Amino acid sequence: MEPGRASRTALRVALRRAVHQVLDQPPVLRDPIAVPLLGSEFRFDAEREAHPIARAFRAFMAARSRFAEDQLAAAVEKGIAQYVILGAGLDTFAYRNPFPSLRVFEVDFPATQDGKRVLLAEAGIALPESLTFVALDFEHQTLAEGLAGAGFDATRPAFFAWLGVVPYLTLEAFRATTKTMAQLPAGTGLCFDFGVSPESLGPAHRKAFDALAARVAAAGEPFRLFFEQDELELELRAAGFHQVQLHTADRLNELYFAGRGDGLRLPSPVLGMLATAWA
């Protein structure tokens, strides 16, 4: 990644979320910050975005953010007052946070955070007092170390969102991070997406995966980590989580895409799945 700018994959994800606001009505994730944040970076090819694979990626990225924020809302109702976004990239929740008592920690590489600050300033989007940036490289520093100096209260439970990050990690980094979260007080929750084994995909989806894998590798951010469903559940329980749920495309379609007139939905199997875990 280049110093002073967001990672290329973070920018692509943000573009898909922004395009979702324009092309998919009603949006699954309503995000009035998505387009303004990108400024001159917001441009897209409407014909290309109409392709079924492009729509599927867009739908998944909108659904995973919506699901994580729905899980967060339920956690806030139970008293959670700390929200940690791991690998925050160009996530916009902190700038439309509806919960006055919720403190938000955005954790990411320093270069990505520098690039995001530039975009926020150019768009005239103010940094809320409830937000804290936490600079962290998951491969060289532990989550506990990063949060310790940022005012995070490790004696209180928290909710974590970890979207679009796990496939880029080593297994060792994944295990270290999940163990840190699971050791926090009871009630701590985690929502994240993970890549399924490419070998489990059909020909069309495998072709789409291979194309995506080649693009992110060319950007210097290759995929590294995949899980089978039963394997992932064992990993999370070994880390110390007591409740684990895996969420399929069918479940997400039922929640967010039922009855749409534009046919937007997640294909099955998808290139990724969602998981939630509670300590």
N, C-alpha and C positions, 0 to 999 in steps of 0.2 A: 504493500500500500504506500501511496505517496504521502510525504509529510504535508500536513495542513489541509487535507481534503478527505472527504468520506471515502470509504472503500467502494470499489466499483459495484460489488454485489449489493451493498447497502443502498446505493443510488438506484440500482435496477429494481430493488424491492419497493423503494419509495415511489418510483415511477409507476409501477403496477398498482399500488394503492391509490395514487392520484388518478390514473386512468380509470380506475374503478368508479371514482366519484363522478366522472364525466359520461362514461359509456354505459354503465350498468345501473338502471333505475328500477326500483329504489336500491341504493347501495346497501349491501349487507353491513358494512362498517361505515357509519356516517362520520366523515372526517373533514371538517371545513378548513383544517390547517394544511392538508396534504398538498393541494395545488399551490397555494401561496408560498409554502416553504421552498418549493423547487425553483420558483422564479423562472429565469430563462432556461433552466434545465428541463422544464416541462414541455416536452414535444413528443409526439408519437405518430405512428403510421396507422391510420384507422383500418386499412385493409388488413394489415398484419395482425392487429389486435382482434380482428374478427375471426381469426383462425381458431378452431376448437382447442388446440393445445395452448395457445395464448390465453384464451378465456379460462381454461382449466387452471393454469398457474395463477391468474388474477383472482379467480374465485377462491383458491386455497389460501392465498395470502390475506385476502379480506376476511375469510372465515376464521383463520387461526388467530388473527388479532381480535376479532369480535368475540371469539370464544374465551380467550385469555381475559379480556376486559369484563366479560360476563362473570367469569369465575372470580375475578377481583372484586366486583361489586358484591357478590355473595359473601366474600371474605370480610369486606368492610362492614357489612351488616353484623358480622360476628365479632367485631371489635378490632380487626387488623388495621393498623395505622401506618405501616411501612410497606412500600411497594418498590421492589427492585427489578429493573428491566436489564437483563443481562444481554450484552451485545445489542445495545439499544439502537445503534445505527441512526436512521432518520425517523424513528418512532415519534409520534406526535402526542401521545397521551398526556404528558406533563403539561402541555400547553392548552389542553381542553379538559383538565381534571375537574370533575364535578364534586369531588369530596373535599371539603375545606380542611378536614383534620388529617388527610392522607399526605404523608411525606413520600416523595418520589426520588429514587436514586437511579440515575442512568449510568450503566457500567459499560465501557467500551475502550477500544484502543485510543490513545491520545490523538493520533492523526485523524481518526474518524470524528472524534469530538471537536477537534479544531475546525474541520470542514463543516460540521453541522453548525457551529457557532457563527461561521461566516454566512451561511445561508439564512440563519435566523436573523442576523443583523440586517442583511440585505432586504429581507422581507418585512422588517419592522416588527418582528414577533418578540415580545419581551420575555425575559427569563423569569418564571414565577418564583416567589420566595420559597415555595415548598419543594423546589427542585435542587438536587445536588448532583454534579457530575463526578463520576468516579473513574479515573483513568486506570485501566487494567489490561494486561496481556495474560490470558488464561493459561498460556503455555509456560510462562515464566514467573507468575505470581499467583498466590492463592486468592480465592474470593475473600476469605476471612481477612487477609492482609489488606486487600483493597478497601474493604468496607470499614475496617477498624479506624482508619484515619479520616473517615468521611462523616462521622457523627451518627452512624448506624448503631442502634441499640440492640446488641446481641442478647439481651435479657428479655426481649419481647418478641413475639412471633411476627412473621412477615409473610408477604406473598411475593413470589418470584415469577416473572415471565421470561422465557428463554427461547425466543423465536428466531428461526433461521440461523442458529449457531451450532448446534450439536453435530451436524454432519461434517463440519470443518475441524472438529477437535480430534485429539488422540483419545484413546480409551482411558489413559491415565489422567488426562485433564478432566474428562467427563466424571470419572470416579471421585476425584478430589473435590470437584465442585458440588456434586450431589451429596457427598458425605458432609460437607460444610453446612449445607442447607438443612439436611435431615437432623443435624445435631442442635439446631435452634429449638426454642421452646415449642411445646405442643400447640397445634393449630397452624403452624407454618405450612404453607402450601406452595406448590410448584406446577406451572403449566408450560409445556414445551412441545415442539414438533421434532420428529426424527425421521430419517430416511430409511425406507424399507430396502431390503437387499435387492439390488438390480436384477439378480437372477430370478426373482419372483414376479417380474413384470412381463406382460405380454409384448409381442413384437412392436406395436405402435408406441406404447409407453416406454419401452426400452430404448427405442430410437430417440424419443424426446429426452429421456434421461441422459443418453450418451451425448446428445448435442449440448445440453445444459452443463454436463460435467466438463466437456471440452472448453466451454466458455469461461466457467469459473476458474478452471486450471490456468487458462491463458491470462486471466486477471491476477494470477498469483495467489488464489484462494481455493485450492483443490478440495474436493470431497475426500474425507478420510474414514468416516465412521458410519456404520449402518447397523441396524438391529432387527432381529426377528422379534415378534411380539412377546413370546414367552421368555426369550433371553433378556429383553429390556425389563420386564417385570421382576425377574430375579435380580438384576443389577440394582434396581431401585429399592427393593426390600433389603438387599445386602447393605446398601448405604444407610439404611435406618428408617426408611419411610414405611408407615404401617398400612396406609390405604393407597392403592394404585388402580387407576382406571385408564384404559386405552380406548380411544375414540375413533371409530371408523368413518369412512366417507358416507356411508348410509346414515349414520347418526348425525353428522354435520349437515347433510342434505335435508334431513328431517327438521333440524333446528332452524336452518337459515335459508333454504332454497325451495321449500315446498310452495307450490302454487304460483311460482313466478311465470310471467307471460313471455319472458325472453329466453327461457330454457337454460339460464345460467345454473350450473350445478357442478358438483365434483364427480369426476369419473371414478369408477371402481375397477381395479385397484388404482389408488392414487400414488403419486411419487413420494408422499410423506403422510404421516399420521400424527395425531396429537395424543399427549399423555398428560394426566394430572396425578399428583402424588401429594400426600399429607403426612406430616410428622405427628 
